[in-house]
């Protein structure tokens, strides 16, 4: 398990570095209109949506948060790698596809609309979705289902929007406040929401048996992301559509849908963990109070405080009890996810999964012994 975590660190670092390199590669394009000073000023505006989306990601992921270095890897990939790939594909489409389809029959504005409404949703959602797929494939132990899919999708999309916003801001620096209003205040959920929807559907592949069946989840994933992107880019041209109506129709439905997806994903997350842990309660490895404790953030905090006080009295360093209980709670959640996933895909008895199960159970016993001492087999954790 230590090897698994070490390899995850390496992959996440590589994703972050590749993303940073991609951002560095596009920096000359960003700085060309207004210079480095303009990029810095635009970045200050562009970071505001990132902070806002980060807050919502924290809310969604608060029950079983992923490590910050995973957040950084997803955001960096979106801000650098996804944007570079999207620009490359869009340039190719602009030079070949749109030219051959429209130059002879339409104006330059027709070509621009064609690229925005029909090409960008395909190329950009593919570029961002690829980042989520990489996390799913290469960092599977940190991708436990639809909640994580929403989180990683939102972060990749947020990174993509960050770089794209800087590009829009530096090209329209004289009216940056108005562009900021259009790009964020009038449409706060765009790239982040579409890629979060992609991640939501991809998250169900974790619990799906069979390679083809798992791959089929890419259909609703891409369809939802592309449809949302298309509507956002094309709706303003619909007959009778005013800008005021556009702001409502491009925001209210997506807020409702994304809220519903997040609530469902959180409900499913807890249900799957409980299902997985119940087998260990029935077998005597765990107590039912362990499940009750992790289901509530308030009870988890109470248990952490209890563990801290208890271990301080036994001479442990300050903070050790809190961290031990946090590790115990996280191990319980990971075990619950692991058990449910292994049962659903029919891989409970594989050598790798049996080794992982033994590791998690031994880790739970070790941590429980640290804060319970000699009463580790009999005392109930308060919560």
C-alpha positions in Angstrom: 0.0 0.0 0.0 2.9 2.3 0.6 4.1 1.6 -2.9 0.6 2.4 -4.2 0.7 5.8 -2.5 4.2 6.5 -3.6 3.3 5.8 -7.2 0.2 8.1 -6.9 2.5 10.9 -5.6 4.7 10.5 -8.7 1.8 10.4 -11.1 0.2 13.5 -9.5 3.5 15.4 -9.6 4.0 14.5 -13.2 0.5 15.7 -14.1 1.1 18.9 -12.2 4.4 19.5 -13.9 3.0 18.7 -17.4 0.1 21.1 -16.7 2.5 23.8 -15.5 4.7 23.3 -18.6 1.6 23.7 -20.8 0.7 27.0 -19.0 4.3 28.2 -19.5 4.1 27.3 -23.2 1.0 29.4 -23.7 2.4 32.3 -21.6 3.8 34.2 -24.6 0.4 34.2 -26.2 -1.1 35.5 -22.9 1.4 38.2 -22.5 1.5 39.4 -26.1 -1.4 41.9 -25.9 -0.6 43.6 -22.6 2.8 42.2 -21.5 3.5 40.5 -18.2 1.8 43.3 -16.2 -1.4 42.7 -18.2 -1.2 39.0 -17.5 -0.8 39.6 -13.8 -3.8 42.0 -13.7 -5.9 39.5 -15.7 -4.9 36.7 -13.4 -6.2 38.6 -10.4 -9.6 38.7 -12.1 -9.3 35.1 -13.3 -8.5 33.8 -9.8 -11.9 35.0 -8.4 -13.9 32.3 -10.2 -11.3 29.7 -9.1 -11.8 30.6 -5.4 -15.6 30.5 -5.8 -15.5 27.1 -7.5 -12.9 25.9 -4.9 -15.4 26.7 -2.1 -18.1 24.6 -3.8 -15.7 21.7 -4.4 -14.8 21.8 -0.7 -18.5 21.6 0.2 -19.2 18.7 -2.1 -16.0 16.8 -1.1 -16.1 17.6 2.6 -17.4 14.2 3.8 -14.5 12.3 2.2 -12.0 14.9 0.9 -9.2 14.0 -1.5 -5.7 15.2 -0.7 -4.7 18.7 -1.8 -2.0 17.4 -4.1 -4.7 15.6 -6.1 -6.7 18.9 -6.3 -3.5 20.6 -7.6 -2.9 17.9 -10.2 -6.4 18.2 -11.6 -6.4 22.0 -11.7 -2.9 22.2 -13.2 -3.8 19.7 -15.9 -6.8 21.7 -16.9 -5.0 25.1 -16.8 -2.1 23.8 -19.0 -2.4 20.5 -20.7 -6.2 20.7 -21.5 -5.9 24.2 -22.8 -3.0 23.5 -25.1 -4.7 20.4 -26.5 -8.0 22.4 -27.0 -6.1 25.3 -28.8 -4.4 22.8 -31.1 -7.6 21.1 -32.0 -9.5 24.3 -32.4 -6.8 25.7 -34.6 -6.9 22.6 -36.8 -10.7 22.9 -37.0 -10.5 26.6 -37.9 -8.0 26.0 -40.6 -9.5 22.9 -42.2 -13.0 21.9 -41.1 -14.7 25.3 -40.8 -12.9 26.6 -43.9 -14.0 23.8 -46.1 -17.6 23.9 -44.7 -18.4 27.5 -44.6 -16.0 29.9 -46.4 -17.7 29.5 -49.7 -21.2 30.0 -48.4 -20.9 32.2 -45.3 -19.2 35.1 -43.8 -16.4 35.2 -41.2 -19.0 35.7 -38.5 -20.6 32.4 -39.7 -17.3 30.7 -39.4 -16.8 32.1 -35.9 -20.2 30.9 -34.8 -19.6 27.5 -36.4 -16.4 27.1 -34.4 -17.9 28.4 -31.2 -21.2 26.4 -31.3 -20.2 23.2 -32.9 -16.4 22.7 -32.8 -15.5 24.1 -29.4 -17.9 21.9 -27.4 -16.3 18.8 -29.1 -12.7 19.8 -28.8 -12.7 21.4 -25.4 -14.8 18.8 -23.7 -12.6 16.1 -25.1 -9.5 18.0 -23.9 -10.9 18.5 -20.4 -12.5 15.0 -20.2 -9.2 13.4 -21.0 -7.7 14.8 -17.8 -10.5 13.3 -15.8 -10.1 10.0 -17.6 -6.3 10.0 -16.8 -7.1 10.5 -13.1 -9.6 7.7 -13.3 -7.2 5.3 -15.0 -3.9 6.2 -13.3 -5.0 7.2 -9.8 -8.0 4.8 -9.3 -7.5 4.6 -5.5 -8.3 8.3 -5.4 -11.3 8.0 -7.7 -14.1 6.4 -5.7 -17.2 7.3 -7.6 -19.4 10.1 -8.8 -18.5 12.5 -6.0 -14.8 12.3 -6.9 -15.8 12.6 -10.6 -17.6 15.8 -9.9 -14.7 17.2 -7.8 -12.0 16.3 -10.4 -14.1 17.5 -13.3 -14.8 20.8 -11.6 -11.1 21.3 -10.9 -10.0 20.4 -14.4 -12.7 22.7 -15.8 -11.7 25.5 -13.3 -8.1 25.3 -14.4 -9.2 25.4 -18.1 -11.5 28.4 -17.4 -8.7 30.2 -15.5 -6.3 30.2 -18.4 -9.1 30.9 -20.9 -10.3 33.8 -18.8 -6.8 35.3 -18.7 -6.7 35.1 -22.5 -10.1 36.9 -22.8 -9.1 39.5 -20.2 -5.7 40.5 -21.8 -7.3 40.7 -25.2 -10.0 43.1 -23.9 -8.0 44.8 -21.2 -9.6 48.2 -21.7 -13.0 46.8 -20.8 -11.9 44.0 -18.4 -14.6 44.8 -15.9 -17.3 44.2 -18.5 -15.7 41.0 -19.8 -15.4 39.8 -16.2 -19.1 40.4 -15.7 -20.0 38.4 -18.9 -17.5 35.6 -18.2 -18.2 35.1 -14.5 -21.0 37.2 -13.0 -23.4 36.4 -15.9 -22.2 32.8 -16.2 -20.4 31.4 -13.1 -20.9 27.8 -14.0 -19.6 26.9 -17.4 -16.4 24.8 -18.0 -16.5 23.7 -14.4 -20.1 22.4 -14.5 -19.7 20.7 -17.9 -16.6 18.8 -16.9 -18.1 18.0 -13.5 -21.1 16.4 -15.3 -18.6 14.4 -17.3 -16.9 13.2 -14.1 -20.2 12.4 -12.5 -21.1 9.9 -15.2 -17.6 8.5 -15.4 -17.7 7.9 -11.6 -20.3 5.1 -12.1 -17.7 3.2 -14.1 -15.9 2.5 -10.8 -18.8 0.2 -9.8 -19.4 -1.3 -13.2 -18.3 -4.9 -14.1 -16.8 -5.4 -17.5 -14.5 -3.3 -19.6 -17.1 -2.6 -22.3 -19.8 -1.7 -19.8 -17.4 0.7 -18.1 -16.4 2.3 -21.4 -20.1 2.9 -22.2 -20.3 5.4 -19.3 -18.2 7.7 -21.6 -21.3 8.1 -23.7 -23.5 10.0 -21.2 -20.3 11.7 -19.9 -19.4 13.3 -23.2 -23.0 13.8 -24.2 -23.8 15.8 -21.1 -20.7 17.9 -21.3 -20.9 18.6 -25.0 -24.7 19.4 -24.8 -24.2 21.9 -22.0 -21.3 23.6 -23.8 -23.2 23.7 -27.1 -26.3 25.3 -25.4 -24.1 27.9 -23.7 -22.4 28.9 -26.9 -25.4 28.7 -29.3 -28.4 29.7 -27.3 -27.9 33.5 -27.7 -28.6 33.0 -31.5 -31.9 31.2 -30.9 -35.0 33.1 -32.3 -36.4 35.5 -29.7 -33.5 35.1 -27.3 -32.5 38.3 -25.5 -29.3 38.6 -23.4 -31.4 38.8 -20.2 -33.2 35.5 -21.1 -30.0 34.0 -22.1 -28.4 34.7 -18.7 -31.4 33.0 -17.0 -31.5 29.9 -19.4 -27.8 29.4 -19.4 -27.5 29.4 -15.6 -30.7 28.4 -13.7 -31.1 25.0 -15.3 -27.4 24.1 -14.9 -27.5 25.1 -11.2 -30.5 23.0 -10.6 -29.0 20.0 -12.4 -25.6 20.2 -10.8 -27.1 20.6 -7.4 -29.2 17.5 -8.0 -26.2 15.5 -9.2 -24.1 16.6 -6.2 -26.9 15.7 -3.7 -27.4 12.3 -5.4 -23.7 11.6 -5.5 -23.2 12.4 -1.8 -26.2 10.2 -0.9 -24.9 7.3 -3.0 -21.4 7.8 -1.5 -22.6 7.3 2.1 -24.9 4.4 1.1 -22.1 2.5 -0.6 -19.7 3.0 2.4 -22.4 1.8 4.8 -23.1 -1.2 2.7 -19.4 -2.1 2.5 -18.8 -1.7 6.2 -21.9 -3.6 7.3 -20.2 -6.9 6.4 -17.3 -6.2 8.8 -19.8 -5.2 11.5 -21.6 -8.5 11.0 -18.2 -10.4 11.1 -17.2 -8.6 14.4 -14.3 -6.6 12.9 -16.2 -3.3 13.5 -18.9 -1.9 15.7 -22.1 -0.3 14.4 -21.1 2.8 16.3 -18.1 3.1 13.9 -20.6 3.5 11.0 -22.7 6.0 13.0 -19.6 8.0 13.8 -18.4 8.5 10.2 -21.8 9.4 8.8 -21.9 12.7 10.6 -19.2 15.4 10.3 -20.2 16.6 13.8 -19.7 13.2 15.3 -16.4 12.8 13.5 -15.2 16.0 15.0 -16.4 15.0 18.4 -14.6 11.7 18.1 -11.4 13.5 17.0 -11.6 15.7 20.1 -12.2 12.7 22.3 -9.2 10.9 20.8 -7.0 14.0 21.2 -7.9 14.4 24.9 -7.4 10.6 25.6 -4.0 10.4 23.9 -2.8 13.6 25.5 -3.5 12.1 28.9 -1.4 9.1 27.9 1.6 11.4 27.0 1.2 11.6 23.2 2.3 14.8 21.4 -0.3 17.4 20.8 -2.3 16.8 17.6 -1.5 13.0 17.5 -4.9 12.0 18.8 -6.7 14.1 16.3 -4.6 12.8 13.4 -5.0 9.2 14.5 -8.7 9.5 14.6 -8.8 11.2 11.2 -6.7 8.3 9.8 -9.1 5.8 11.4 -12.1 7.5 10.0 -10.6 7.7 6.5 -9.6 4.1 6.7 -13.1 3.1 7.5 -14.5 5.1 4.6 -11.8 3.6 2.2 -12.6 0.1 3.4 -16.4 0.6 2.9 -15.8 1.9 -0.7 -13.4 -0.9 -1.4 -15.7 -3.6 -0.2 -18.7 -2.3 -2.2 -16.7 -1.8 -5.3 -15.0 -5.2 -5.2 -18.4 -6.9 -4.7 -20.0 -5.0 -7.6 -17.3 -5.8 -10.0 -16.8 -9.4 -8.8 -13.2 -9.0 -7.7 -13.3 -9.7 -3.9 -11.1 -12.7 -4.2 -8.4 -11.4 -6.4 -4.9 -11.5 -4.8 -4.5 -7.7 -5.1 -7.8 -7.0 -3.5 -7.3 -9.5 -0.7 -4.0 -7.9 0.1 -5.6 -4.5 0.1 -8.4 -5.7 2.4 -5.9 -7.2 4.9 -3.9 -4.0 4.8 -6.9 -1.8 5.6 -8.2 -4.1 8.3 -4.8 -4.2 10.0 -4.5 -0.4 9.7 -7.9 0.0 11.4 -6.9 -2.3 14.2 -3.5 -0.5 14.6 -5.1 2.9 14.7 -7.9 1.8 17.1 -5.3 0.3 19.4 -3.5 3.7 19.5 -6.4 5.7 20.8 -8.1 2.9 22.8 -5.1 1.1 24.3 -5.9 -2.1 26.1 -9.7 -1.5 25.6 -9.4 -1.7 21.8 -11.7 -4.6 21.5 -14.4 -3.5 23.9 -14.8 0.3 24.2 -17.1 2.3 22.0 -15.9 5.5 20.4 -18.1 8.4 21.5 -19.7 10.4 18.8 
